[in-house]
Amino acid sequence: MLKHKTVGLFVLSLVCAPVLAQWVPTKNVEIVVTSAPGGSNDKTGRSVEKLLNELKLVPSSITVVNKPGGGGNIAYAYVNQHAGDAHYLLVGTTALLSNHIVGSGKLNYADFTPIASLFNDYVVFAVNAGSPIKSGQDLVTQLKNKPQSISVGFATALGSHNHIAAGLLMKAAGGNARDLKAVAFKGSAEAVTALMGAHLELVTTAGGNVAAHVQTGKLRVVGVSADKRLPGALANAPTWKEQGINLVYGGWRSIVGPKGLTAAQVAFWENALRRAAQSAEWKTELERNYWSDDFVTSAQFRKDLEKDYNDMKAVLVDLGLAR
């Protein structure tokens, strides 16, 4: 009897499989980015668009659309207006959670359809090469004793993972996160430009956003919030753990769709993104941008979002950024 049930289930799966796989894009696909061109979010969108096209995983055209502003809320609202339409994808970040937690946005992860989490992007702490801050210890000491003397720039909003990373360091230094002189930019590229022009003392951002400037000697990374050193141009930058501070923190990058996508639509994008993530080209993108491979699809990603929301809320309340 069990054998017949097994055979029956197998036959049923063969019948159902084409149903889940039958949806394909029939018009231009928009990959919407929450920040201006040049930062990690933009790089993510353009890397995904490039691979989906080059590997011929999508039968229609794809464009990257930048919708900066409002700490991501403008992009969220835009994608949210296209409920049920899988031709609109969003490069999702932890801001999708933090904006709701701190009250800067009404939309939450439950207002979107999770498709895949692509990778983790650890936060680095960079200063201008001419800064008197020569080490992580110098930064910690100044944050503790003169917090208002350090303007901290980051993308894309107060309460973002880059802001949280700065707040966690402030707490580790024995200070109060609310004393941080925080400056939010629409994109990390803008924050890095301000740092290079000496308009800021510190930027918290992804390693890939500063690596080239570290290599040319214009910027210096005094701390990395990863569990081990990053490769390449950042190999000489010590982790915070090496400097006696238990700070390991980063932000994931993902692809989500508007609310109400069907199982067939999710299955199409899961398959396309999985195949892209398994390619040698994607591995090269991960290495080039200092991204940590952490690919999971919809079911697990949905569970992770719920846990991350609760964990992030606890941190933001602790840091005085939420109630």
Backbone hydrogen bonds, N-H to C=O, Kabsch-Sander energy under -0.5 kcal/mol:
donor,donor_aa,acceptor,acceptor_aa,energy
5,K,1,M,-2.0
6,T,2,L,-2.5
7,V,3,K,-2.7
8,G,4,H,-2.7
9,L,5,K,-2.6
10,F,6,T,-2.2
11,V,7,V,-2.6
12,L,8,G,-2.4
13,S,9,L,-2.4
14,L,10,F,-1.8
15,V,11,V,-1.8
16,C,12,L,-2.7
17,A,13,S,-2.4
19,V,15,V,-0.5
19,V,16,C,-0.6
20,L,16,C,-1.8
21,A,17,A,-1.6
22,Q,18,P,-0.6
22,Q,19,V,-0.7
29,V,61,S,-2.7
30,E,87,H,-2.9
31,I,29,V,-0.5
31,I,63,T,-2.9
32,V,30,E,-0.8
32,V,89,L,-3.4
33,V,65,V,-2.8
36,A,186,K,-0.5
39,G,36,A,-1.0
43,K,39,G,-2.5
44,T,40,S,-2.4
45,G,41,N,-2.2
46,R,42,D,-2.5
47,S,43,K,-2.3
48,V,44,T,-2.5
49,E,45,G,-2.5
50,K,46,R,-2.2
51,L,47,S,-2.1
52,L,48,V,-2.5
53,N,49,E,-1.8
54,E,50,K,-2.9
55,L,51,L,-2.7
56,K,53,N,-1.2
57,L,52,L,-2.3
58,V,52,L,-0.8
63,T,29,V,-2.7
65,V,31,I,-2.3
65,V,63,T,-0.5
66,N,64,V,-0.5
67,K,33,V,-3.0
67,K,65,V,-0.5
69,G,34,T,-0.5
72,G,69,G,-1.3
73,N,70,G,-1.6
74,I,69,G,-1.4
75,A,67,K,-0.6
76,Y,72,G,-2.3
77,A,73,N,-2.4
78,Y,74,I,-1.9
79,V,75,A,-2.4
80,N,76,Y,-2.5
81,Q,77,A,-1.1
81,Q,78,Y,-0.6
82,H,79,V,-1.9
83,A,80,N,-0.6
84,G,259,K,-2.2
85,D,82,H,-2.2
86,A,84,G,-0.7
88,Y,85,D,-1.2
89,L,30,E,-3.1
89,L,87,H,-0.5
90,L,256,V,-3.0
91,V,32,V,-2.6
92,G,90,L,-1.2
92,G,254,S,-1.6
96,L,93,T,-2.0
97,L,94,T,-1.6
98,S,94,T,-2.6
99,N,95,A,-2.4
101,I,97,L,-2.0
102,V,98,S,-2.8
103,G,99,N,-0.7
104,S,99,N,-1.6
105,G,99,N,-1.6
111,D,108,N,-2.1
112,F,109,Y,-1.5
113,T,257,G,-3.1
115,I,255,I,-1.6
116,A,255,I,-1.9
117,S,296,V,-2.5
118,L,116,A,-0.5
118,L,253,R,-2.7
119,F,253,R,-1.2
120,N,292,S,-2.6
121,D,251,G,-2.0
122,Y,120,N,-0.6
123,V,249,Y,-1.8
124,V,205,T,-3.5
125,F,223,G,-2.7
126,A,124,V,-0.6
126,A,203,V,-2.7
127,V,220,R,-3.0
129,A,218,K,-2.5
131,S,128,N,-2.3
134,K,132,P,-1.0
139,L,135,S,-1.8
140,V,136,G,-2.6
141,T,137,Q,-2.5
142,Q,138,D,-2.2
143,L,139,L,-2.6
144,K,140,V,-2.0
145,N,141,T,-2.4
146,K,142,Q,-2.8
149,S,146,K,-1.9
150,I,147,P,-1.3
151,S,149,S,-0.6
152,V,150,I,-0.6
152,V,181,K,-2.8
153,G,151,S,-0.6
153,G,202,L,-2.9
154,F,183,V,-1.7
156,T,185,F,-0.7
160,S,157,A,-2.0
164,I,160,S,-2.8
165,A,161,H,-2.3
166,A,162,N,-1.5
167,G,163,H,-2.5
168,L,164,I,-2.7
169,L,165,A,-1.9
170,M,166,A,-2.3
171,K,167,G,-2.3
172,A,168,L,-2.3
173,A,169,L,-1.9
174,G,171,K,-1.4
175,G,170,M,-2.6
179,D,176,N,-2.4
180,L,177,A,-1.6
181,K,147,P,-0.6
181,K,150,I,-0.8
182,A,180,L,-1.3
183,V,152,V,-3.0
185,F,154,F,-2.9
190,E,187,G,-0.6
191,A,187,G,-1.4
192,V,188,S,-2.7
193,T,189,A,-2.1
194,A,190,E,-2.1
195,L,191,A,-2.0
196,M,192,V,-2.4
197,G,193,T,-1.4
198,A,195,L,-1.7
199,H,194,A,-2.9
200,L,194,A,-0.6
201,E,151,S,-1.4
202,L,151,S,-1.8
203,V,126,A,-2.2
204,T,153,G,-2.0
205,T,124,V,-1.9
205,T,203,V,-0.6
207,G,122,Y,-0.8
208,G,289,N,-0.8
209,N,206,A,-1.5
210,V,207,G,-1.4
211,A,207,G,-1.7
214,V,210,V,-2.1
215,Q,211,A,-2.3
216,T,212,A,-1.4
217,G,214,V,-1.0
218,K,213,H,-2.3
219,L,213,H,-1.5
220,R,127,V,-2.8
222,V,125,F,-2.3
222,V,220,R,-0.6
223,G,125,F,-0.9
224,V,238,P,-1.1
225,S,123,V,-2.9
226,A,224,V,-1.0
234,L,231,P,-1.8
235,A,232,G,-1.9
237,A,234,L,-1.6
240,W,224,V,-2.1
243,Q,239,T,-0.8
244,G,241,K,-1.5
245,I,240,W,-2.8
246,N,244,G,-0.5
247,L,245,I,-2.1
248,V,246,N,-0.5
249,Y,225,S,-2.3
251,G,121,D,-2.2
253,R,119,F,-2.1
254,S,92,G,-2.3
255,I,116,A,-2.9
256,V,90,L,-2.3
257,G,113,T,-3.0
259,K,111,D,-0.8
261,L,258,P,-0.7
266,V,262,T,-2.4
267,A,263,A,-2.5
268,F,264,A,-1.9
269,W,265,Q,-1.9
270,E,266,V,-2.8
271,N,267,A,-2.3
272,A,268,F,-2.4
273,L,269,W,-2.7
274,R,270,E,-2.6
275,R,271,N,-2.3
276,A,272,A,-1.9
277,A,273,L,-2.6
278,Q,274,R,-1.3
279,S,276,A,-1.3
283,K,279,S,-1.6
284,T,280,A,-1.8
285,E,281,E,-1.8
286,L,282,W,-2.5
287,E,283,K,-2.1
288,R,284,T,-2.7
289,N,285,E,-2.0
290,Y,286,L,-0.6
290,Y,287,E,-0.8
291,W,286,L,-2.6
292,S,120,N,-3.0
293,D,291,W,-0.6
294,D,118,L,-1.3
296,V,117,S,-1.9
298,S,115,I,-1.2
301,F,297,T,-2.7
302,R,298,S,-2.7
303,K,299,A,-1.3
304,D,300,Q,-2.5
305,L,301,F,-2.3
306,E,302,R,-1.5
307,K,303,K,-1.9
308,D,304,D,-3.2
309,Y,305,L,-2.4
310,N,306,E,-1.7
311,D,307,K,-2.6
312,M,308,D,-3.0
313,K,309,Y,-2.3
314,A,310,N,-1.8
315,V,311,D,-1.8
316,L,312,M,-2.8
317,V,313,K,-2.4
318,D,314,A,-2.1
319,L,315,V,-2.0
320,G,317,V,-1.3
321,L,316,L,-2.9
322,A,316,L,-1.1
